[in-house]
Structures are given as C-alpha cells and as structure tokens.
Amino acid sequence: MRRPQSPGISAVIGIDTNVLLRLLVRDHQEQVRIVERFISTRFSKEDPGYVSRVVIAETAWVLKDVYGYDRKQIAAAIRAVMDVCELQMESADEIDAAIADFEQSSAGFTDCLLARTNAAAGCSHTVTFDRKAARLAGFELLKGG
C-alpha cells in the first residue's frame, strides 16, 4: 500500500507484533506507556499507523501459544485492534472474515486468514495437508494420486 505524500503528512509507519501485543496484553507498563504515547501523538484517523496481515497472524499465534488465550479471547483481541481508528489494517475485510471463520471452526487463525487472503487474490482454493484447515471453505485436502 502506498499513500501519496501530501504537505504536512509524513510517510506511513508500520507497527510490529511486539508493539501491538503491548497494547493488548499490557504486561510491561513502561512499554505500554511508550506505545500509547506514540500512537496518540503520531497517528490519527487521517494518518494512521499500518498493521500488516503478518502482524495480525503473528499476534494471534503469540496470544495463543505464549499467553494462553483461548479462541474467544483471540478473536476479541483482534477485533479490538481493528477498532483502533489510529491504525489501518492490511486487508481488513479478509481479517474480519477470518475472525468469523476462526470462531466457527477448529482451524487456526492463520489458516482462516490464509483462506480469505488467497480467495481475495483470486485463488479457487488452497491445498493443504492440514485436516482441520481442509474443513474450511477455500481449502482442499491434498491427497496422493
């Protein structure tokens, strides 16, 4: 994504997973204060920070595997990030649809996001050996011939 440069508006700034996690988990108070101050002084609805799909996928994984969040908590956390008007999500429609798929299936969030991203890119389906992912629309289990 490229935004044209306008007078008074600087280049887009991306947000890394560990920065986003501080906002969600709030486990390191000094870093939480730094992130909150940075977002409130640097970003706005008109000039938001950028959060990529990779960061969203990695955030879901870390919340599950490091912090022990359950599926409902992960979905709520990602929705909370999407509601921050000072942040712009890459492929917000696909992320939103992936959250719904994630809540209604046993597949991992990354698989849900992959299915939605590939469909948006025009893929008829995505092949996988992952049986849980293969139950999602947009996936097909790859079998030997």
Sequence and secondary structure as in RCSB ss.txt:
>XXXX:A:sequence
MRRPQSPGISAVIGIDTNVLLRLLVRDHQEQVRIVERFISTRFSKEDPGYVSRVVIAETAWVLKDVYGYDRKQIA
AAIRAVMDVCELQMESADEIDAAIADFEQSSAGFTDCLLARTNAAAGCSHTVTFDRKAARLAGFELLKGG
>XXXX:A:secstr
      TT     B  HHHHHHHHH   HHHHHHHHHHHHHH  SSS EEE HHHHHHHHHHHHHTT   HHHHH
HHHHHHHT TTEEETTHHHHHHHHHHHHTSSS HHHHHHHHHHHHTT S EEES HHHHTSTTEEE    
